[in-house]
């Protein structure tokens, strides 16, 4: 059963934003009746928009589900999270904070892939919280640009055409991970958060702009003027990969 019919999310969100979030939820059956959902609320534009969208859905949907926001404080020093707490309070959504020195750990390890490690640590902490507190789904704010960057990173660095799915099952923890923003571009999210004047928080990352993902983001920005449909075409390729297009090695010949 689809969560809601397209186009009836609350009036606060831009209709175009609303349409793409509802479509992703419907296409991949991301939320069902009686789900208990934890939203990873980093305080950035993506997670803020995700929380607002799901909170509006919760208010008007015939399908009933619980919603809680969790912020992981990754900084070495105390960060002022009061804007997030106020935002959640205004939405009527419980908010929890977990402190973990992720930035310090990355510095100490001199990590070659800091973004990957940071993501794994944050997601692991979030999933642990969810399983220990009876939630069955974790919602993350990955958007279309994240999808395209991940596809190209895997293609160029690992020789594989793949990306994280909108709905994935973590068998070890027995929990679902959902990504309702996968149809939204980063620019659309940025424009909407600016229009609604969201209380975003920017974490000080020592590796900002120096990672492989940052390089891929710049490559995409360079290509888009020549290929405006680049992102939508990669999304189309992910959802329309045909078996007959894959080269299959039937057997190997020994010398």
C-alpha positions as CSV (number, residue, x, y, z in Angstrom):
1,X,0.0,0.0,0.0
2,X,1.4,3.4,-0.9
3,X,1.9,5.8,1.9
4,X,-0.2,8.6,0.5
5,X,-1.6,9.7,-2.8
6,X,0.7,12.0,-4.8
7,X,0.4,15.7,-4.0
8,X,-1.3,15.8,-0.6
9,X,1.7,16.5,1.6
10,X,1.3,19.7,3.7
11,X,1.2,23.1,2.2
12,X,4.6,24.3,3.5
13,X,6.7,22.5,0.9
14,X,7.0,23.6,-2.7
15,X,4.7,21.4,-4.9
16,X,7.7,20.2,-7.0
17,X,9.6,19.1,-3.8
18,X,6.4,17.5,-2.5
19,X,5.8,15.6,-5.7
20,X,9.3,14.0,-5.8
21,X,9.4,13.0,-2.2
22,X,6.0,11.4,-2.4
23,X,7.0,9.6,-5.6
24,X,10.1,8.1,-4.1
25,X,8.1,6.9,-1.1
26,X,5.4,5.4,-3.4
27,X,7.9,3.9,-5.9
28,X,9.9,2.0,-3.3
29,X,7.3,1.5,-0.6
30,X,9.5,3.3,1.9
31,X,7.0,3.8,4.8
32,X,4.2,1.4,5.8
33,X,1.6,1.4,8.5
34,X,2.9,1.1,12.1
35,X,6.5,1.8,11.1
36,X,8.7,3.4,13.7
37,X,11.1,5.7,11.9
38,X,14.3,7.4,13.1
39,X,15.5,10.4,11.0
40,X,19.2,11.1,11.0
41,X,19.1,14.9,11.7
42,X,22.6,16.2,11.1
43,X,21.4,19.8,10.9
44,X,22.3,20.2,7.3
45,X,19.8,21.2,4.6
46,X,19.2,17.7,3.4
47,X,18.2,16.2,6.8
48,X,16.2,19.3,7.8
49,X,14.1,19.0,4.6
50,X,13.7,15.3,5.1
51,X,12.4,15.7,8.6
52,X,10.0,18.5,7.5
53,X,8.6,16.3,4.7
54,X,8.1,13.3,6.8
55,X,6.5,15.3,9.6
56,X,4.0,16.7,7.2
57,X,3.3,13.3,5.9
58,X,2.8,12.0,9.4
59,X,0.1,14.6,10.1
60,X,-2.1,14.0,7.1
61,X,-1.5,10.4,6.1
62,X,-4.1,7.7,6.7
63,X,-1.1,5.4,7.4
64,X,0.1,5.8,11.0
65,X,3.8,5.8,11.9
66,X,6.1,7.1,14.6
67,X,8.8,9.6,13.9
68,X,11.9,10.6,16.0
69,X,14.9,12.7,15.1
70,X,18.4,11.8,16.2
71,X,21.4,14.2,15.9
72,X,25.0,12.8,16.3
73,X,27.4,15.4,17.6
74,X,30.6,14.5,15.7
75,X,32.6,17.5,16.8
76,X,35.5,17.5,19.3
77,X,33.9,20.3,21.3
78,X,30.3,21.0,22.3
79,X,28.1,22.3,19.5
80,X,25.1,24.5,19.9
81,X,22.2,22.2,18.8
82,X,19.4,24.4,20.3
83,X,18.2,25.5,16.8
84,X,17.6,21.8,15.9
85,X,15.9,21.1,19.3
86,X,13.6,24.1,18.7
87,X,12.8,23.0,15.1
88,X,11.9,19.5,16.3
89,X,9.8,20.9,19.1
90,X,7.9,23.2,16.7
91,X,7.2,20.1,14.5
92,X,6.1,18.0,17.6
93,X,8.8,15.4,16.9
94,X,11.0,13.9,19.7
95,X,14.7,14.7,19.4
96,X,17.6,12.9,20.8
97,X,21.3,13.8,20.8
98,X,24.3,11.4,20.8
99,X,27.9,12.7,21.1
100,X,30.7,10.7,19.5
101,X,34.1,12.2,18.6
102,X,34.1,11.2,14.9
103,X,36.1,14.1,13.6
104,X,38.8,13.4,16.2
105,X,38.9,9.7,15.3
106,X,39.4,10.6,11.6
107,X,42.2,13.0,12.4
108,X,44.0,10.4,14.6
109,X,43.7,7.7,11.9
110,X,44.8,10.0,9.1
111,X,42.0,8.3,7.2
112,X,42.4,8.1,3.4
113,X,38.6,8.0,2.9
114,X,37.3,10.3,5.6
115,X,33.9,10.8,4.1
116,X,33.3,7.0,3.9
117,X,34.5,6.4,7.5
118,X,32.4,9.4,8.8
119,X,29.3,8.1,7.1
120,X,29.8,4.5,8.3
121,X,30.4,5.7,11.9
122,X,27.4,8.0,11.9
123,X,25.1,5.4,10.3
124,X,26.3,2.7,12.6
125,X,25.5,4.8,15.7
126,X,22.1,5.8,14.3
127,X,21.2,2.2,13.5
128,X,22.4,1.0,16.9
129,X,20.1,3.6,18.5
130,X,17.2,2.6,16.3
131,X,17.5,-1.2,17.1
132,X,18.0,-0.6,20.8
133,X,14.9,1.6,21.0
134,X,12.5,-0.5,19.0
135,X,12.5,1.4,15.7
136,X,12.3,-0.6,12.4
137,X,13.4,2.0,9.9
138,X,16.2,4.6,9.7
139,X,15.7,7.6,7.2
140,X,18.7,9.2,5.7
141,X,18.9,12.4,3.6
142,X,20.8,11.2,0.5
143,X,19.6,13.1,-2.6
144,X,20.0,12.8,-6.3
145,X,23.5,14.4,-6.4
146,X,24.7,11.8,-3.8
147,X,23.3,9.1,-6.1
148,X,25.1,10.4,-9.2
149,X,28.4,11.0,-7.3
150,X,28.3,7.5,-5.8
151,X,27.6,5.9,-9.2
152,X,30.6,7.7,-10.8
153,X,32.9,7.0,-7.8
154,X,32.1,3.3,-8.0
155,X,32.5,3.4,-11.8
156,X,35.8,5.3,-11.9
157,X,37.4,3.9,-8.7
158,X,36.0,0.3,-8.4
159,X,34.9,-0.5,-11.9
160,X,31.3,-1.2,-10.9
161,X,28.0,0.5,-11.9
162,X,26.2,0.6,-8.6
163,X,24.8,2.8,-5.9
164,X,23.0,2.6,-2.5
165,X,19.3,1.7,-3.0
166,X,16.4,3.8,-1.8
167,X,15.3,0.9,0.4
168,X,17.9,-1.5,1.9
169,X,17.8,-4.2,4.5
170,X,20.5,-4.4,7.1
171,X,20.3,-8.1,8.0
172,X,22.8,-8.0,10.9
173,X,20.8,-5.3,12.7
174,X,17.4,-6.4,11.3
175,X,16.4,-2.9,10.2
176,X,15.5,-1.1,7.1
177,X,17.3,2.0,5.8
178,X,15.2,4.4,3.6
179,X,16.2,7.4,1.5
180,X,13.1,9.4,0.5
181,X,15.1,12.3,-1.1
182,X,16.7,10.3,-3.9
183,X,14.7,12.1,-6.6
184,X,15.6,15.6,-5.4
185,X,18.6,17.4,-6.7
186,X,20.9,19.2,-4.2
187,X,20.1,22.5,-5.8
188,X,16.3,22.0,-5.3
189,X,16.9,21.2,-1.7
190,X,19.2,24.2,-1.2
191,X,16.7,26.6,-2.8
192,X,13.8,25.2,-0.7
193,X,15.8,25.4,2.6
194,X,16.7,29.0,1.7
195,X,13.1,29.9,0.9
196,X,11.8,28.4,4.2
197,X,14.7,29.8,6.2
198,X,15.6,26.5,7.8
199,X,17.9,26.6,10.9
200,X,20.8,24.6,9.4
201,X,24.0,23.8,11.2
202,X,27.4,23.5,9.4
203,X,29.9,21.1,10.8
204,X,33.6,22.0,10.5
205,X,35.1,19.2,8.5
206,X,38.9,19.2,8.2
207,X,38.7,17.4,4.9
208,X,36.1,19.7,3.2
209,X,36.8,20.0,-0.5
210,X,39.7,17.6,-0.5
211,X,38.0,14.2,-0.9
212,X,37.3,12.0,-3.9
213,X,33.6,12.9,-3.6
214,X,34.4,16.6,-3.7
215,X,36.4,16.0,-6.9
216,X,33.5,14.0,-8.4
217,X,31.1,16.9,-7.5
218,X,33.3,19.3,-9.4
219,X,33.6,17.0,-12.4
220,X,29.8,16.7,-12.6
221,X,29.5,20.5,-12.3
222,X,31.9,20.8,-15.3
223,X,30.0,18.3,-17.4
224,X,26.5,19.5,-16.8
225,X,26.7,22.6,-19.1
226,X,27.4,20.2,-21.9
227,X,25.1,17.4,-20.8
228,X,22.2,19.0,-18.9
229,X,20.4,15.7,-18.4
230,X,23.4,14.0,-16.9
231,X,21.8,13.3,-13.5
232,X,18.4,12.2,-14.7
233,X,20.1,9.9,-17.3
234,X,22.2,8.2,-14.6
235,X,19.1,7.8,-12.5
236,X,17.3,6.3,-15.5
237,X,20.2,3.9,-16.1
238,X,20.0,2.8,-12.5
239,X,16.3,2.0,-12.7
240,X,16.3,0.6,-16.3
241,X,19.4,-1.7,-16.4
242,X,18.6,-4.5,-18.7
243,X,20.0,-8.0,-18.3
244,X,20.8,-8.2,-22.1
245,X,23.0,-5.1,-21.7
246,X,25.4,-6.8,-19.3
247,X,28.4,-8.6,-20.8
248,X,28.5,-12.1,-19.5
249,X,31.6,-14.3,-19.6
250,X,30.3,-17.8,-20.3
251,X,33.6,-19.5,-19.7
252,X,37.3,-18.9,-19.5
253,X,40.0,-20.5,-21.7
254,X,43.1,-21.9,-20.2
255,X,46.4,-21.4,-22.0
